[in-house]
């Protein structure tokens, strides 16, 4: 009996981890592809592989998803930005994943009068209470002076015909769904997208209860991992995912084409640059909270502590490898550990860790892609750059007594009472260094000594401290170490500088350490080839900002990379990789450079007498000049670097602020700004002003037939053609997808009409036979400045109405209103 009980207990223990845990998730939308990641995770077995049995609950009207999750009726739910309000109201919920980095929520109207959010004042909008609290739509309305109380809300019927039949003036929709259906039925509509008005926040958010992550942390992590895997698979295989939904989950009876369109649209909203899928940041929630504060929905006091990804599920591990063999023991791992922790707090999606590596381990880690960043000496950095494509991104500046130094050299020293006064006394002496790879602890010193025979009597002691101890103990006569080691050992009470004798002592301006050599750039912070540019830029900008802070007291700072050409020269001189060359014989050198040697010898004979005289006169002047030159070079490098960085930043900001990225003409914001200036000038000077509204006819057909890439070519050719026809003083801007405006002044209405006809005829004539582009036509509406106009939008509104009149009358024509 006891044996049987023991056997049953053993089997229960052995297979306990295979228990499949039942959990559920409550969806929050009607649209099919917006649940794709969950369907895929279930159908592909991602949940099952992690011992989860997930029930997916489709949207049910009048369901309070937050209450459903808190009560335990559902384990997880999908919510909107208004979750922050629920959290503020003491609801114990936590946000885990943002399914969409950009909200898909938009307002759509089929009323031709409604063109901007301003036109929604006192209008009927079909939108749920939850949607009306959506931060994106709320921000867009508020930015145009329209408050929630200024509109009439109607509860959603989920029937698109209510919008088409003008039962309502606008409807809250998803940009991935309703526009496709309207385009299929050739119904003209206006999309009011918050993103186009500068408001870009999260879309659907996966959340759960505090109870779930408190009692079932490991289960929550498994659910998060499988769900993320499902979404990533869905977006990588949109046609297959759409087919699965079409066959098994198509409760709305959508066409396969509609599902594919929905998937492609949502994929653009789900990812942001190089950020991983599902990333969620406290900073963005703070921006959302600020909008709710301005609107009066949220009080000034709110606390996001514990709300955004409290278990750090979204964090990717970022490893920083630090060279820590031989000379590495003198590095500052504690400092970098603190910095890694600091970076982890700044980047919610990443966990930074420090990995000490010797030379061989660093090569292996880079080869296998196991580290994202490395910190190493200049020589090793140059060699790894050649071997593995390492990229230097910054130069380290260690701190010493409240100052930071970005250069270092070597110190050649002996015991204070040794009978060694200069380098000529080193014949037959024992020399100690750190390692053959050590730049400051060997190569610079050997270069300075310029005595090849000394390398035969050199022993290596692995660390700088060991070299110093060996000299003081009399085991070697002379040591080679990097600058600042002796000063640090004196500060720690290990020795006094009077205990040693510095050979070939050199003084450098604003450099507090004893040195026997010239100075070279400090250690390097570099990125591995597989590290994303986004992560690199974010980490580097953060560290540079920290370094520039006057209050920062960290043990090192970063500077933009210094000039490492002097290091390359050392490698070439010592025939070290990547500058290894076959050894030259003396005969080879003589034969190759015989004419050079002869010329130099003649010049030397002529110049020697004169040089001796000049040397005496210029010695003092040369010393002073060297000091000034070093200072000027450092200052000039700093000024050039800062000027270059500011120039690049200003140029990029100006381009982003004023130019449409695809067509390279004015974007909507800049066009309206310039047109407003023309408007006021025309009003003040009683000048004529005309607005031309242009719309490419049946542009959707171009995209559907030839693809979006060809559609983009059409847009670029369209804009290039028009730019060549208008005056330099005319303003030409892209207002929407295929909608454009031209603002002209000092021209009669007849002149504006003639220009419009020329544009229409040119587009009709040149497209279809030019650059293999499909044939297109353009409809144009014209309106002129009137005395009653109060702003440029009045003219634009009339020109839009003229444009729609042209479309109603058959397109490919010009209408004036």
VEXKOLPA-585295 format. One record per residue (C-alpha): chain; x, y, z. Coordinates in steps of 0.02 Angstrom, whole numbers, plus 50000, padded with zeros to 5 digits. Layout:
N
c;xx;yy;zz
A;X;Y;Z
...
# end
This chain:
817
c;xx;yy;zz
A;50000;50000;50000
A;50140;50121;50045
A;50227;50083;49881
A;50067;50124;49785
A;50045;50290;49878
A;50226;50337;49846
A;50207;50294;49660
A;50052;50401;49644
A;50138;50546;49733
A;50290;50530;49620
A;50183;50531;49462
A;50085;50681;49523
A;50245;50778;49558
A;50327;50727;49395
A;50184;50782;49283
A;50118;50929;49383
A;50198;51056;49266
A;50096;50989;49121
A;49932;51048;49198
A;49843;51157;49070
A;49781;51316;49155
A;49615;51388;49093
A;49611;51577;49071
A;49507;51695;48965
A;49525;51861;48875
A;49384;51983;48837
A;49401;52070;48668
A;49344;52248;48642
A;49307;52263;48457
A;49196;52199;48319
A;49332;52202;48187
A;49402;52029;48152
A;49588;52058;48118
A;49605;52157;48279
A;49596;51991;48372
A;49714;51904;48250
A;49860;51885;48371
A;49752;51793;48497
A;49674;51679;48365
A;49847;51637;48296
A;49919;51602;48469
A;49775;51482;48498
A;49772;51399;48327
A;49961;51383;48310
A;49974;51306;48483
A;50077;51446;48561
A;49963;51447;48713
A;49958;51259;48724
A;50149;51245;48716
A;50155;51351;48874
A;50020;51248;48962
A;49881;51376;48938
A;49701;51346;48886
A;49640;51516;48828
A;49458;51558;48794
A;49436;51708;48679
A;49276;51804;48713
A;49217;51910;48568
A;49149;52085;48593
A;48979;52100;48674
A;48887;52268;48675
A;48864;52350;48846
A;49002;52243;48922
A;49111;52333;49050
A;49276;52250;49011
A;49369;52327;49158
A;49240;52264;49282
A;49241;52095;49196
A;49430;52079;49224
A;49427;52145;49402
A;49286;52026;49451
A;49378;51877;49377
A;49245;51842;49246
A;49386;51869;49120
A;49571;51853;49159
A;49632;51979;49030
A;49551;52115;48928
A;49581;52239;48789
A;49554;52421;48833
A;49591;52595;48769
A;49686;52745;48835
A;49544;52775;48957
A;49617;52634;49063
A;49720;52768;49146
A;49559;52847;49209
A;49502;52680;49281
A;49671;52663;49366
A;49653;52839;49436
A;49484;52788;49504
A;49567;52653;49610
A;49527;52509;49492
A;49662;52376;49522
A;49717;52352;49341
A;49887;52351;49256
A;49935;52380;49074
A;50046;52246;48996
A;50059;52273;48809
A;50013;52404;48678
A;49947;52310;48527
A;49959;52469;48422
A;50090;52604;48446
A;49976;52720;48345
A;49790;52726;48380
A;49677;52661;48238
A;49530;52764;48302
A;49469;52898;48180
A;49311;52997;48142
A;49234;52974;47970
A;49102;53083;47886
A;49011;53067;47720
A;48945;53245;47737
A;49040;53349;47606
A;49030;53503;47719
A;49133;53420;47855
A;49317;53434;47812
A;49403;53475;47977
A;49367;53444;48162
A;49302;53623;48174
A;49155;53571;48065
A;49096;53449;48199
A;49033;53587;48314
A;48851;53552;48360
A;48851;53396;48249
A;48786;53220;48284
A;48926;53093;48307
A;48897;52907;48328
A;49022;52863;48462
A;49018;52764;48624
A;49055;52845;48791
A;49220;52748;48795
A;49268;52810;48622
A;49226;52990;48672
A;49356;52970;48810
A;49486;52904;48688
A;49633;53020;48709
A;49673;53031;48523
A;49499;53085;48467
A;49478;53194;48622
A;49643;53284;48588
A;49600;53314;48405
A;49431;53390;48448
A;49499;53497;48590
A;49641;53563;48480
A;49507;53635;48364
A;49404;53709;48505
A;49271;53573;48503
A;49227;53503;48674
A;49129;53345;48710
A;48982;53452;48767
A;48987;53540;48597
A;48933;53382;48504
A;48784;53266;48512
A;48834;53087;48550
A;48731;52942;48483
A;48762;52765;48543
A;48840;52653;48411
A;48722;52548;48305
A;48872;52467;48218
A;48780;52496;48055
A;48879;52589;47923
A;48718;52636;47832
A;48680;52761;47971
A;48833;52858;47914
A;48803;52834;47728
A;48621;52891;47741
A;48674;53046;47843
A;48577;52990;47997
A;48731;53052;48088
A;48862;53181;48036
A;49013;53077;48086
A;49053;52907;48157
A;49194;52840;48266
A;49278;52704;48162
A;49439;52609;48143
A;49548;52663;47997
A;49579;52480;47959
A;49397;52439;47927
A;49264;52566;47874
A;49368;52661;47743
A;49388;52498;47646
A;49201;52467;47649
A;49162;52646;47594
A;49289;52637;47453
A;49215;52473;47395
A;49047;52561;47376
A;49128;52715;47295
A;49061;52828;47432
A;49156;52992;47454
A;49206;53019;47634
A;49320;53122;47745
A;49435;53041;47874
A;49479;53147;48026
A;49634;53058;48090
A;49706;53121;48256
A;49880;53073;48198
A;49870;53199;48055
A;49832;53333;48184
A;49984;53292;48290
A;49903;53174;48417
A;49979;53000;48412
A;49946;52887;48561
A;49926;52702;48597
A;49785;52601;48520
A;49717;52443;48600
A;49802;52395;48764
A;49813;52221;48841
A;49780;52232;49028
A;49744;52122;49177
A;49708;52137;49362
A;49834;52165;49501
A;49770;52002;49575
A;49825;51905;49420
A;50004;51969;49419
A;50016;51953;49607
A;49956;51773;49622
A;50003;51707;49449
A;50162;51798;49394
A;50232;51649;49301
A;50066;51615;49212
A;50051;51799;49165
A;50225;51793;49089
A;50180;51638;48987
A;50020;51719;48924
A;50115;51878;48878
A;50250;51780;48785
A;50128;51671;48686
A;50017;51820;48643
A;50163;51923;48580
A;50222;51774;48477
A;50047;51758;48403
A;50039;51941;48352
A;50213;51940;48277
A;50169;51784;48175
A;50005;51862;48119
A;50089;52019;48053
A;50227;51919;47969
A;50098;51809;47881
A;49951;51924;47845
A;49875;51824;47698
A;49879;51660;47797
A;49808;51746;47951
A;49669;51827;47851
A;49627;51657;47775
A;49615;51579;47949
A;49498;51715;48011
A;49395;51705;47851
A;49369;51518;47873
A;49347;51501;48062
A;49313;51668;48148
A;49224;51774;48017
A;49069;51817;48119
A;49052;51980;48024
A;49057;51893;47854
A;49197;52002;47786
A;49278;51970;47619
A;49454;51900;47616
A;49514;52060;47532
A;49441;52164;47675
A;49532;52056;47804
A;49698;52072;47712
A;49675;52261;47699
A;49636;52268;47885
A;49793;52167;47926
A;49908;52274;47818
A;49838;52435;47891
A;49852;52375;48071
A;50031;52316;48044
A;50083;52495;48005
A;50003;52550;48169
A;50076;52410;48274
A;50260;52451;48248
A;50359;52610;48279
A;50532;52622;48200
A;50643;52486;48274
A;50544;52468;48434
A;50488;52291;48475
A;50305;52241;48457
A;50196;52278;48607
A;50316;52403;48689
A;50231;52508;48821
A;50310;52658;48907
A;50267;52761;49060
A;50319;52919;48968
A;50183;52899;48838
A;50052;52866;48972
A;50106;53027;49057
A;50071;53119;48894
A;49899;53037;48888
A;49867;53088;49070
A;49913;53268;49030
A;49780;53274;48894
A;49650;53205;49015
A;49704;53336;49142
A;49681;53477;49017
A;49509;53411;48971
A;49459;53403;49155
A;49429;53215;49151
A;49580;53179;49261
A;49629;53274;49417
A;49802;53348;49436
A;49856;53214;49558
A;49877;53044;49478
A;49999;52902;49508
A;50060;52781;49373
A;50164;52681;49497
A;50135;52496;49466
A;50018;52526;49318
A;50134;52507;49167
A;50212;52334;49145
A;50255;52311;49330
A;50337;52141;49301
A;50444;52206;49155
A;50378;52079;49031
A;50420;52194;48886
A;50603;52212;48931
A;50734;52147;48810
A;50903;52105;48884
A;51041;52222;48824
A;51216;52161;48868
A;51367;52277;48881
A;51531;52181;48870
A;51679;52262;48960
A;51858;52209;48928
A;51909;52142;49097
A;52062;52034;49077
A;52237;52087;49125
A;52217;52276;49117
A;52029;52252;49143
A;52048;52239;49331
A;52089;52423;49329
A;51928;52464;49239
A;51772;52526;49331
A;51642;52385;49330
A;51549;52460;49481
A;51525;52622;49387
A;51457;52534;49235
A;51344;52424;49340
A;51265;52581;49412
A;51248;52654;49238
A;51167;52494;49174
A;51040;52505;49313
A;51009;52688;49271
A;50982;52647;49087
A;50861;52508;49135
A;50754;52635;49227
A;50753;52752;49077
A;50708;52620;48948
A;50555;52521;49003
A;50576;52398;48860
A;50757;52351;48900
A;50857;52277;49043
A;51042;52323;49036
A;51175;52210;49111
A;51365;52213;49122
A;51468;52064;49060
A;51655;52060;49103
A;51751;51982;48957
A;51931;51943;48918
A;52000;51965;48742
A;51949;51793;48678
A;51778;51800;48761
A;51742;51970;48683
A;51781;51902;48510
A;51669;51751;48538
A;51526;51858;48607
A;51531;51974;48456
A;51542;51830;48335
A;51388;51748;48412
A;51293;51913;48434
A;51284;51891;48623
A;51322;52073;48669
A;51247;52234;48602
A;51384;52354;48659
A;51567;52337;48711
A;51690;52443;48808
A;51869;52408;48764
A;52039;52487;48733
A;52074;52578;48569
A;52181;52441;48492
A;52056;52304;48528
A;51914;52414;48462
A;52004;52442;48296
A;52040;52256;48278
A;51861;52205;48320
A;51798;52336;48198
A;51897;52250;48061
A;51846;52074;48115
A;51662;52092;48160
A;51605;52263;48099
A;51609;52344;48271
A;51560;52530;48265
A;51637;52658;48383
A;51503;52776;48451
A;51589;52867;48595
A;51752;52898;48686
A;51759;52872;48874
A;51821;53010;48991
A;51861;52940;49164
A;51842;53056;49314
A;51984;53105;49427
A;51961;53236;49564
A;51808;53321;49488
A;51881;53327;49312
A;51863;53213;49161
A;52003;53163;49043
A;51977;53089;48871
A;52160;53050;48833
A;52295;52945;48914
A;52471;52883;48884
A;52605;52775;48964
A;52718;52796;49114
A;52894;52722;49113
A;52963;52716;49289
A;53087;52635;49407
A;53111;52628;49593
A;53160;52797;49665
A;53332;52739;49725
A;53374;52643;49565
A;53528;52698;49471
A;53429;52735;49315
A;53417;52916;49256
A;53367;52902;49074
A;53329;52778;48936
A;53512;52750;48896
A;53533;52669;49067
A;53409;52530;49025
A;53532;52419;48933
A;53523;52245;49009
A;53384;52295;49130
A;53226;52193;49163
A;53068;52277;49097
A;52891;52235;49154
A;52727;52275;49066
A;52544;52225;49076
A;52523;52119;48918
A;52575;52119;48735
A;52398;52180;48693
A;52398;52324;48818
A;52402;52490;48728
A;52447;52602;48874
A;52531;52464;48972
A;52654;52409;48839
A;52644;52473;48659
A;52658;52660;48696
A;52803;52630;48815
A;52899;52521;48693
A;52871;52650;48557
A;52940;52786;48670
A;53092;52682;48720
A;53130;52647;48536
A;53245;52503;48584
A;53196;52335;48505
A;53317;52239;48615
A;53215;52285;48771
A;53070;52178;48712
A;53177;52024;48739
A;53194;52064;48925
A;53010;52108;48949
A;52895;52005;49060
A;52707;52026;49074
A;52617;52039;49242
A;52433;52042;49186
A;52382;52199;49284
A;52452;52374;49310
A;52456;52349;49499
A;52561;52192;49479
A;52686;52288;49373
A;52702;52425;49506
A;52725;52297;49646
A;52857;52203;49545
A;52958;52364;49524
A;52945;52411;49709
A;52991;52234;49761
A;53144;52236;49648
A;53089;52091;49539
A;53104;52202;49385
A;53200;52362;49355
A;53078;52463;49249
A;52889;52458;49230
A;52772;52517;49092
A;52594;52560;49144
A;52457;52677;49086
A;52442;52853;49153
A;52338;52886;49311
A;52380;52716;49391
A;52514;52788;49506
A;52404;52933;49560
A;52259;52817;49603
A;52373;52701;49703
A;52438;52852;49797
A;52260;52909;49833
A;52222;52735;49900
A;52375;52740;50013
A;52466;52598;49923
A;52620;52702;49879
A;52688;52878;49866
A;52745;52956;49703
A;52910;52989;49789
A;52935;52800;49794
A;52959;52795;49605
A;53062;52886;49474
A;52977;52940;49312
A;53085;52916;49157
A;53064;53035;49011
A;52937;53139;49106
A;52828;53242;48988
A;52711;53382;49038
A;52544;53406;48950
A;52429;53557;48972
A;52282;53526;49089
A;52337;53346;49116
A;52369;53305;49301
A;52454;53135;49281
A;52637;53094;49260
A;52673;53034;49084
A;52820;52976;48980
A;52733;52978;48811
A;52617;53078;48701
A;52431;53065;48739
A;52308;52957;48643
A;52117;52941;48644
A;52039;52848;48791
A;51941;52686;48786
A;51796;52660;48666
A;51610;52627;48685
A;51557;52534;48527
A;51402;52445;48462
A;51391;52272;48388
A;51333;52255;48206
A;51165;52179;48253
A;51121;52319;48376
A;50980;52426;48307
A;51011;52608;48263
A;50860;52658;48366
A;50928;52578;48525
A;51103;52645;48490
A;51042;52824;48466
A;50931;52817;48621
A;51068;52747;48733
A;51202;52864;48666
A;51094;53020;48678
A;51046;52975;48856
A;51227;52948;48910
A;51284;53107;48821
A;51148;53207;48907
A;51201;53133;49073
A;51381;53175;49034
A;51338;53355;48992
A;51246;53381;49156
A;51343;53496;49271
A;51268;53409;49421
A;51322;53235;49367
A;51461;53161;49472
A;51480;52993;49386
A;51652;52914;49376
A;51659;52937;49187
A;51580;53036;49047
A;51559;53008;48862
A;51613;53115;48717
A;51581;53094;48532
A;51721;52984;48460
A;51892;53067;48454
A;52016;53050;48313
A;52098;52878;48329
A;52217;52902;48183
A;52365;52907;48304
A;52315;52735;48367
A;52310;52670;48188
A;52485;52739;48165
A;52547;52640;48316
A;52473;52479;48244
A;52555;52512;48077
A;52722;52548;48160
A;52717;52386;48260
A;52648;52284;48115
A;52495;52235;48218
A;52331;52173;48146
A;52248;52241;48041
A;52410;52313;47975
A;52514;52154;47971
A;52640;52155;47829
A;52779;52044;47769
A;52943;52098;47850
A;53060;52203;47745
A;53245;52164;47734
A;53371;52302;47743
A;53413;52275;47559
A;53227;52294;47513
A;53219;52460;47602
A;53377;52526;47521
A;53321;52475;47347
A;53146;52542;47366
A;53192;52710;47441
A;53368;52737;47368
A;53325;52899;47280
A;53234;52964;47432
A;53383;52926;47543
A;53501;53013;47422
A;53392;53168;47414
A;53372;53173;47603
A;53559;53157;47628
A;53594;53304;47512
A;53460;53410;47596
A;53530;53363;47765
A;53707;53420;47721
A;53642;53587;47658
A;53524;53616;47804
A;53620;53553;47954
A;53715;53713;47991
A;53562;53821;47969
A;53453;53704;48074
A;53571;53710;48222
A;53559;53897;48226
A;53370;53899;48205
A;53346;53766;48339
A;53426;53874;48472
A;53323;54026;48428
A;53158;53932;48417
A;53168;53816;48566
A;53073;53928;48685
A;52952;53983;48549
A;52919;53802;48498
A;52876;53750;48675
A;52750;53889;48692
A;52679;53858;48518
A;52650;53674;48557
A;52548;53720;48710
A;52441;53843;48612
A;52420;53722;48467
A;52360;53581;48579
A;52234;53696;48660
A;52173;53765;48493
A;52155;53591;48417
A;52051;53532;48564
A;51943;53688;48558
A;51923;53679;48369
A;51869;53496;48377
A;51738;53536;48508
A;51671;53685;48408
A;51666;53588;48244
A;51579;53441;48325
A;51447;53548;48410
A;51419;53654;48253
A;51400;53499;48145
A;51278;53418;48265
A;51172;53576;48277
A;51173;53599;48089
A;51114;53420;48058
A;50981;53434;48191
A;50914;53602;48128
A;50911;53541;47948
A;50819;53382;47995
A;50693;53473;48104
A;50656;53602;47968
A;50631;53466;47838
A;50518;53363;47952
A;50416;53516;48003
A;50385;53588;47829
A;50397;53454;47696
A;50289;53306;47647
A;50406;53157;47655
A;50344;53070;47496
A;50316;53214;47373
A;50444;53339;47442
A;50317;53481;47433
A;50244;53578;47579
A;50151;53473;47705
A;49978;53521;47765
A;50040;53620;47916
A;50169;53723;47819
A;50051;53755;47673
A;49916;53822;47789
A;50045;53930;47880
A;50108;54009;47718
A;49934;54024;47643
A;49876;54116;47800
A;50019;54241;47779
A;49970;54267;47595
A;49788;54288;47649
A;49826;54428;47772
A;49944;54513;47648
A;49810;54508;47513
A;49677;54576;47631
A;49791;54716;47689
A;49847;54768;47514
A;49682;54734;47424
A;49767;54605;47313
A;49689;54458;47225
A;49714;54286;47302
A;49655;54119;47234
A;49654;53942;47305
A;49657;53790;47188
A;49602;53624;47266
A;49662;53474;47166
A;49615;53291;47183
A;49681;53146;47078
A;49532;53057;47002
A;49506;52875;47050
A;49674;52867;47139
A;49615;52718;47241
A;49597;52624;47077
A;49781;52659;47041
A;49833;52588;47210
A;49718;52436;47195
A;49771;52399;47016
A;49957;52439;47017
A;50000;52434;47202
A;50045;52568;47328
A;50225;52580;47264
A;50164;52631;47091
A;50037;52745;47175
A;50180;52833;47264
A;50270;52855;47097
A;50113;52934;47024
A;50102;53056;47171
A;50284;53106;47153
A;50269;53129;46964
A;50107;53226;46987
A;50189;53348;47109
A;50349;53364;47006
A;50247;53408;46851
A;50146;53542;46941
A;50299;53618;47027
A;50375;53648;46855
A;50218;53740;46797
A;50187;53858;46943
A;50282;54012;46994
A;50413;54012;47130
A;50302;54127;47233
A;50153;54008;47223
A;50124;53891;47370
A;50097;53707;47331
A;50054;53584;47471
A;49990;53408;47504
A;49832;53418;47610
A;49785;53234;47615
A;49821;53069;47527
A;49786;53124;47348
A;49722;53299;47390
A;49828;53454;47354
A;49810;53643;47361
A;49892;53787;47267
A;49887;53965;47332
A;49924;54103;47205
A;49920;54293;47218
A;49942;54444;47102
A;49845;54350;46968
A;49670;54375;46901
A;49537;54243;46918
A;49551;54212;46732
A;49737;54186;46753
A;49704;54060;46893
A;49581;53968;46780
A;49707;53964;46637
A;49839;53892;46755
A;49717;53759;46817
A;49671;53709;46638
A;49856;53696;46593
A;49886;53583;46743
A;49735;53476;46701
A;49784;53458;46518
A;49967;53424;46559
A;49925;53287;46685
A;49803;53206;46564
A;49929;53218;46421
A;50090;53163;46505
A;50035;53023;46620
A;50007;52853;46542
A;50151;52881;46420
A;50282;52944;46542
A;50398;52833;46647
A;50277;52686;46629
A;50150;52773;46742
A;49964;52737;46729
A;49854;52870;46651
A;49772;52986;46775
A;49667;53144;46773
A;49641;53281;46899
A;49488;53378;46955
A;49517;53559;47010
A;49411;53680;47110
A;49451;53868;47115
A;49396;54000;47238
A;49451;54181;47260
A;49470;54298;47408
A;49311;54392;47458
A;49292;54542;47572
A;49186;54439;47692
A;49321;54307;47714
A;49393;54308;47889
A;49527;54175;47865
A;49606;54074;47728
A;49501;53921;47776
A;49349;54012;47706
A;49429;54014;47533
A;49490;53834;47549
A;49316;53777;47599
A;49241;53856;47441
A;49377;53783;47331
A;49342;53611;47406
A;49158;53632;47363
A;49207;53682;47187
A;49318;53527;47179
A;49176;53412;47231
A;49065;53500;47102
A;49196;53455;46970
A;49194;53274;47027
A;49005;53266;47025
A;49004;53333;46846
A;49115;53194;46783
A;49292;53235;46846
A;49441;53292;46740
A;49379;53472;46737
A;49397;53641;46822
A;49256;53722;46921
A;49254;53897;46999
A;49154;53947;47152
# end
